[in-house]
C-alpha cells in the first residue's frame, strides 16, 4: 500500500490492513480517553454485525487520538468472532476527530469495503440494531445515513439553533441531526469525501468533520436517509462552559462548506422530508443536561461588549438596537426567531466576505450571541417537556427557510 504524504494512517494501522487485505464492512470508532465506554460500544457493534451481517467480512477500527487512560489496551482484550477483525491504532496528523475519521476512510478504500459506519466511543445507549440501521442502506447504495435521536432538552444546542436550521434551509432536506456523529456511508461517498480539498482546514480535522460529511453528501447529490436510533446517551456538555472549541470548529467548517458549495444551495427552494429507516422511538433519557443559566447570561453580556465592533459591521440597525436594549435589561436575552435567523445569515454572509485572518474572530462573536439564544431557550422551555421543546425548535427552523432570500441577498 503506497503511503500518501497526507495520510492519517499510522504504520501500525497499515500493518493491520495488510494482514486483513479485504472486507465488506468497516465500523469506525474515533476514540480519545474513552476507557469506560469503548469496550461496551465494541461489544454492541460485534453483536449487531453478527446478528445482521453474519455472512459479511467486517472490520472494527478504533481510531485513537493517543489516549492516556488505557483505551487501546482495554479494547484489545475484546473477544472477536472469526469473521470480524479489530484494528486498534493511533491515527497520525492533526489531533482531532476529523483525523481519526480520515484514517477510517482511508482504511475503507484500502480494504475495498462496500459500506462504512461511524459511531462515537462515548455512547451509553448504542444497541446492536444500530448496525442494521446504519449499514444496510449504505450496502444498498444510499450515500449517507444520518441519525435521528431522542435527545435531552438541552443537548445538541449547536445543532438545534445553527446546524439544523441552516442545513435544512440551504439544501432543502429535513435533516434533524446533521452533526450527530453516528453515520452510515457508501464507499462512493467516502471516496468523494477523501478527494475534497477541505481536509486542509484544521477545523475539518477536528469536530468540523461531521458537518463536512453531511454538507458534502448533500452538495454532491447523494441520497440521504435518517435512521431512527432512539435515545442518544453520552457525556453531556454545558453549552457555555464546555463547547467553545467545538463551536469554532463546527461553525467554521459549516460556513466554509456553505461558501464552497454556493452554486448548489443557491438553486434550492423549500424543504422536503427524507426517508426514514426503522421505527421512530421515543425513549426518555435518564440524566438531564445541566446548564448554568446565570453563567450563560453573564457570558453573553460580557462577550457582547468585547465584540461590539464586529456586530456593528455585520448587523442592521434594527437588530443592533434590539441587542443593545437587551444589554440594558436585567437577565433579558430574548431572541425572536426572525431576529436570530437574520443574525445567523448575516454572519454567514460576513464570513464569506471576510479575509481568512478575520474569520475566527467572527465565529467567536457569533458564539456569544448563540449563548444568548441558548439562554433564551432555557428560560422559555423551563416549564415544558422535551416533545414541546422539540416542536419549538422545528417551528423556528421554518423561519430560516422563509428568510433564505435574506441570505442570498447579502451573500
C-alpha positions in Angstrom: 0.0 0.0 0.0 1.6 3.3 -1.2 1.7 5.9 1.6 0.1 9.2 1.0 2.0 12.1 2.5 -1.2 13.5 4.0 -2.4 10.1 5.2 -3.8 9.7 8.7 -3.0 6.0 8.8 -0.1 5.1 11.2 2.4 2.3 10.4 0.6 0.1 13.0 -2.7 0.6 11.2 -1.1 -0.2 7.8 0.3 -3.4 9.2 -3.2 -4.5 10.4 -4.7 -3.6 6.9 -2.1 -5.7 5.1 -2.9 -8.7 7.2 -6.7 -8.3 6.7 -6.4 -7.5 2.9 -10.2 -7.3 2.2 -13.5 -6.7 3.9 -17.2 -5.9 3.2 -18.0 -3.6 6.1 -15.9 -1.3 8.3 -17.2 0.2 11.6 -15.0 3.2 12.6 -14.9 4.3 16.2 -12.9 7.5 16.9 -11.7 7.5 20.5 -9.8 9.5 23.0 -9.7 8.6 26.7 -12.9 6.5 26.5 -11.7 3.5 28.5 -15.0 3.5 30.5 -17.2 3.1 27.4 -15.2 1.9 24.4 -15.4 -1.8 25.1 -19.2 -1.6 25.6 -19.6 0.2 22.3 -17.4 -2.5 20.6 -19.5 -5.3 22.2 -22.7 -3.8 20.8 -21.1 -3.4 17.4 -20.0 -7.0 17.4 -23.4 -8.2 18.4 -25.0 -6.1 15.6 -22.6 -7.3 13.0 -23.0 -11.0 14.0 -26.8 -10.7 14.1 -27.5 -8.7 10.9 -24.4 -9.4 8.7 -23.2 -12.9 9.6 -22.0 -13.6 6.0 -20.0 -10.4 5.7 -16.4 -9.8 6.5 -16.3 -6.9 8.9 -13.6 -4.8 10.5 -13.9 -2.6 13.6 -11.3 0.2 13.5 -10.6 2.0 16.8 -9.0 5.2 15.5 -7.4 6.6 18.6 -6.1 10.1 19.5 -3.2 8.6 21.6 -5.3 8.1 24.7 -3.5 8.1 28.1 -6.2 6.2 30.1 -5.6 2.8 28.6 -8.4 2.9 26.0 -6.4 1.0 23.4 -5.2 -1.6 25.9 -8.7 -2.3 27.0 -10.2 -2.7 23.5 -7.5 -5.3 22.6 -9.0 -7.6 25.2 -12.4 -7.9 23.5 -13.2 -11.4 22.1 -13.8 -11.4 18.4 -15.8 -13.7 16.2 -13.9 -15.3 13.3 -15.4 -13.0 10.6 -14.7 -9.8 12.5 -11.2 -8.2 12.7 -10.1 -5.4 15.0 -7.7 -2.6 14.2 -6.7 -0.7 17.4 -4.4 2.1 16.3 -3.4 5.7 16.8 -4.0 7.9 13.9 -1.4 10.4 12.7 -1.6 14.1 11.8 -3.6 17.0 13.3 -5.1 15.9 16.6 -8.9 15.7 16.3 -12.0 13.6 15.4 -11.7 14.5 11.8 -8.2 13.0 11.5 -9.5 9.9 13.3 -12.3 9.6 10.7 -9.9 10.3 7.8 -7.8 7.3 8.9 -11.0 5.2 8.9 -12.0 6.4 5.4 -8.5 5.6 4.1 -8.7 2.1 5.6 -12.1 1.5 4.0 -10.8 2.3 0.5 -7.7 0.0 1.0 -10.0 -2.9 2.2 -12.4 -2.3 -0.7 -15.4 -2.3 1.6 -18.9 -1.6 0.4 -20.2 0.3 3.5 -18.8 2.3 6.4 -20.4 3.0 9.7 -19.2 5.6 12.2 -20.2 5.5 15.9 -19.0 7.6 18.8 -16.9 5.9 21.5 -18.7 7.5 24.5 -22.1 6.1 23.7 -24.1 4.5 26.6 -27.2 3.9 24.5 -26.0 2.1 21.4 -27.7 -1.2 20.6 -26.9 -4.0 18.1 -29.8 -2.7 15.9 -27.8 0.4 15.2 -25.6 -1.6 12.9 -28.5 -2.8 10.8 -30.0 0.8 10.6 -26.7 2.4 9.6 -25.1 -0.2 7.4 -27.9 -1.8 5.4 -28.9 1.3 3.5 -25.3 2.0 2.7 -24.8 -1.5 1.3 -27.9 -0.9 -0.9 -26.5 2.4 -2.4 -27.7 5.1 0.0 -24.9 7.7 0.2 -25.3 8.9 3.8 -27.4 7.6 6.7 -27.8 10.3 9.4 -29.0 9.6 12.9 -32.4 10.7 14.3 -32.2 10.6 18.1 -34.4 11.2 21.1 -32.2 13.7 23.0 -32.3 15.6 26.2 -34.0 19.0 26.2 -30.7 21.0 26.4 -28.4 18.6 24.5 -27.3 19.4 20.9 -27.6 23.2 21.2 -25.1 23.8 18.3 -27.3 21.5 16.2 -30.6 22.9 17.3 -30.0 26.6 16.7 -27.4 26.6 13.9 -26.6 23.4 12.0 -30.1 22.0 11.8 -32.0 25.1 10.6 -29.2 26.3 8.3 -28.5 22.9 6.7 -32.2 22.2 6.2 -32.9 25.6 4.7 -29.9 25.7 2.4 -30.1 22.2 1.0 -33.8 21.6 1.2 -33.7 18.4 3.2 -35.2 17.9 6.7 -32.1 16.5 8.3 -32.6 16.9 12.1 -29.2 15.7 13.2 -26.6 16.8 10.6 -23.7 16.5 13.1 -25.0 13.5 15.1 -21.7 11.6 14.6 -23.2 8.2 14.2 -23.4 7.7 10.4 -23.6 5.2 7.6 -21.8 5.9 4.4 -21.4 4.3 1.0 -17.9 3.7 -0.3 -18.7 6.1 -3.2 -19.4 9.0 -0.7 -16.2 8.0 1.3 -14.1 8.4 -1.9 -15.8 11.7 -2.7 -15.0 12.9 0.8 -11.4 11.8 0.7 -10.9 13.8 -2.6 -12.2 17.0 -1.0 -9.8 20.0 -0.7 -11.5 20.9 2.6 -9.3 18.5 4.5 -6.7 21.2 4.5 -8.8 23.0 7.1 -7.8 22.3 10.7 -11.4 22.5 11.7 -12.4 19.6 9.4 -9.6 17.6 11.0 -11.4 18.2 14.3 -15.1 18.4 15.3 -16.0 20.0 12.0 -15.8 16.7 10.2 -19.5 15.7 10.8 -21.0 18.8 9.2 -18.4 18.5 6.4 -19.6 14.9 5.7 -23.3 16.0 5.6 -22.9 19.1 3.5 -20.7 17.3 1.0 -23.2 14.5 0.6 -26.0 16.9 0.0 -24.0 19.1 -2.3 -22.8 16.2 -4.4 -26.3 14.8 -4.8 -26.0 11.6 -2.7 -29.2 10.1 -1.4 -29.6 10.8 2.3 -31.8 8.9 4.8 -32.2 9.1 8.5 -32.1 6.2 10.9 -34.3 6.1 14.0 -31.8 5.2 16.6 -33.8 6.0 19.7 -32.1 7.6 22.7 -28.6 9.1 22.5 -27.0 9.0 25.9 -23.4 10.2 26.0 -21.3 12.5 28.0 -23.3 15.8 28.3 -21.7 19.2 27.9 -22.8 22.6 29.3 -23.1 25.0 26.3 -21.4 27.9 27.9 -18.7 26.1 29.8 -17.6 23.2 27.5 -18.4 23.8 23.9 -16.2 26.8 22.8 -13.6 24.8 20.8 -16.3 22.6 19.2 -18.4 25.6 18.3 -15.4 27.2 16.4 -14.6 24.0 14.6 -18.2 23.1 13.6 -19.4 26.5 12.6 -16.1 27.5 10.9 -16.4 24.3 8.8 -20.1 24.8 8.1 -19.6 28.4 6.9 -16.7 27.2 4.7 -18.8 24.5 3.2 -21.6 27.0 2.5 -19.0 29.1 0.7 -17.5 26.1 -1.1 -20.9 24.8 -2.3 -22.6 28.1 -3.1 -23.6 27.1 -6.7 -25.6 24.2 -5.3 -27.6 25.7 -2.4 -28.5 28.9 -4.2 -30.6 27.0 -6.6 -32.6 25.1 -4.0 -36.1 26.1 -2.7 -38.2 24.7 0.0 -37.6 21.8 2.4 -38.6 18.2 1.8 -38.7 15.2 4.2 -36.1 12.5 3.8 -36.8 8.8 4.1 -36.6 7.2 7.5 -35.1 3.8 8.4 -36.6 1.7 11.2 -39.4 2.8 13.5 -39.4 6.1 15.4 -38.5 5.6 19.0 -39.3 7.9 21.9 -37.4 6.9 25.0 -36.7 9.3 27.8 -33.1 9.9 28.8 -32.3 9.4 32.4 -29.9 12.2 33.2 -30.7 15.8 32.1 -28.0 18.1 30.7 -27.2 20.6 33.5 -27.0 24.2 32.3 -25.9 27.2 34.3 -28.4 29.9 33.1 -26.9 32.7 35.2 -23.4 31.9 33.8 -24.7 32.0 30.3 -26.3 35.3 30.8 -23.1 36.7 32.3 -21.0 35.3 29.4 -23.4 36.8 26.9 -23.3 40.3 28.4 -19.6 40.3 28.9 -18.9 38.9 25.5 -21.2 41.3 23.7 -19.1 44.2 24.8 -15.9 42.6 23.5 -17.4 42.1 20.0 -19.3 45.3 19.6 -17.2 46.3 16.5 -18.0 43.0 14.7 -21.7 43.3 15.4 -21.8 46.9 14.1 -20.0 45.8 10.9 -22.4 42.9 10.2 -25.8 43.6 11.6 -28.5 46.0 10.6 -29.5 49.0 12.7 -32.8 47.4 13.9 -31.0 44.3 15.1 -28.3 46.3 16.8 -31.0 48.3 18.5 -32.7 45.2 19.7 -29.4 43.7 21.0 -28.5 47.0 22.7 -31.7 47.1 24.5 -31.1 43.6 25.8 -27.9 44.7 27.4 -29.8 47.2 29.5 -32.5 44.9 30.7 -31.5 42.6 33.6 -31.4 38.9 32.6 -33.3 39.6 29.3 -31.8 37.7 26.4 -34.9 37.3 24.2 -34.1 36.5 20.6 -37.2 36.2 18.4 -36.8 33.6 15.7 -36.8 36.2 12.9 -34.1 38.2 14.6 -32.0 35.1 15.2 -32.3 33.9 11.6 -31.2 37.3 10.3 -28.3 37.3 12.7 -27.1 33.9 11.6 -27.5 34.7 7.9 -25.7 38.0 8.4 -22.7 36.1 9.9 -22.7 33.6 7.1 -22.5 36.4 4.5 -19.9 38.3 6.6 -17.8 35.1 6.9 -17.9 34.8 3.1 -16.7 38.3 2.6 -14.1 38.4 5.4 -10.4 37.7 5.0 -9.2 34.3 6.3 -7.4 36.0 9.2 -10.6 37.6 10.5 -12.9 34.6 10.3 -12.1 33.0 13.7 -12.9 36.2 15.5 -16.2 36.5 13.6 -17.2 32.9 14.6 -16.3 33.8 18.2 -18.6 36.8 18.0 -21.4 34.6 16.8 -20.7 32.2 19.7 -21.6 34.9 22.2 -24.9 35.6 20.5 -25.6 31.8 20.3 -25.0 31.6 24.1 -27.7 34.3 24.5 -30.0 32.3 22.2 -29.5 29.2 24.2 -30.2 31.1 27.4 -33.4 32.4 25.9 -34.4 28.8 25.0 -33.7 27.6 28.5 -35.9 30.2 30.0 -38.7 29.8 27.5 -38.8 26.0 27.9 -38.2 25.6 31.6 -41.8 24.5 32.2 -42.4 22.4 29.1 -41.5 18.8 28.3 -39.0 17.5 25.7 -41.5 17.0 23.0 -42.9 20.5 23.3 -39.4 21.9 23.2 -38.6 19.9 20.1 -41.7 21.4 18.4 -40.5 24.8 19.2 -37.1 24.1 17.6 -38.7 22.8 14.4 -41.0 25.8 14.2 -38.0 28.2 14.5 -36.3 26.2 11.7 -39.2 27.1 9.4 -38.3 30.8 9.9 -34.8 30.1 8.5 -36.4 28.6 5.4 -38.7 31.6 4.9 -35.8 34.0 5.3 -33.4 32.2 3.0 -33.8 35.1 0.4 -32.2 37.4 3.1 -29.0 35.3 3.0 -29.0 35.2 -0.8 -29.4 39.0 -1.0 -26.4 39.5 1.3 -24.0 36.7 0.3 
